[in-house]
Amino acid sequence: MDIEKVFENNETWISQRLKNNPDYFKNLAKGQNPDILYIGCSDSRVTAEDLMGVNPGDVFVHRNIANMVISIDLNAMSVLNYAVDNLEVDHVVVCGHYFCGGVKAAMQSADLGILNPWLRNIRDVYRLHKDELNKISDENERYNRLVELNVQEQCINLLKTAVVQKAVRKRGMRVHGWVFDVSTGKLIDLKIDFKSILKEITEIYDLGV
């Protein structure tokens, strides 16, 4: 891509927005009031606003390799706390995608340098669900099932945090696990049964907030 084309595209975008609404940027500058915190993958094929069909200001977005929620990731935890406590979002979404490069890399026996500690968290997801995954003979099917299970585990990681526990109890904030199918464009709600999952671990992770 010619980098200068980006600035031409920006001018075209500005013109289109102002044509539809002369006060568009004036209103945008007044502040944000998103209803959703979206935690997704950094993959260039998976852009949050496009796949959800929403506009700037509608969604607070955090993206990293393989849509991870890691308790010692200061960046992710800062985004989470700001979105939940300050913006008071009503929904937190973890959205993975099929054919995720980060998940694929975690399934390989390879030294990937600085990525090793990050990918170890995905390998831990595999370890937790090893019995189910090892029964899947088709490699692509197993790969995409790990994508789904990784989303589930990151949602559980959200529910382990004090800020999310507090918001769920005090104002009914909800956590969702989604997967985007890059081969069809479809957004899939995994309909994770958090109640059943949390029943087994609440005594360990309940922070009493």
ABEGO torsion letter per residue (X at the ends): XBAAAAAAAAAAAAAAAAAABAAAAAAAAAEBBBABBBBBBABAABBAAAAAGBBBGABBBBBBBGGBBBAABAAAAAAAAAAAAAAGBABBBBBBBBGBAAAAAAABBBBAEAAAAAAAAAAAAAAAAAAAAAABABAAAAAAAAAAAAAAAAAAAAAABAAAAAAAAAAGBBBBBBBBBAAAGBBBBAGBBAAAAAAAAAAAABAGX
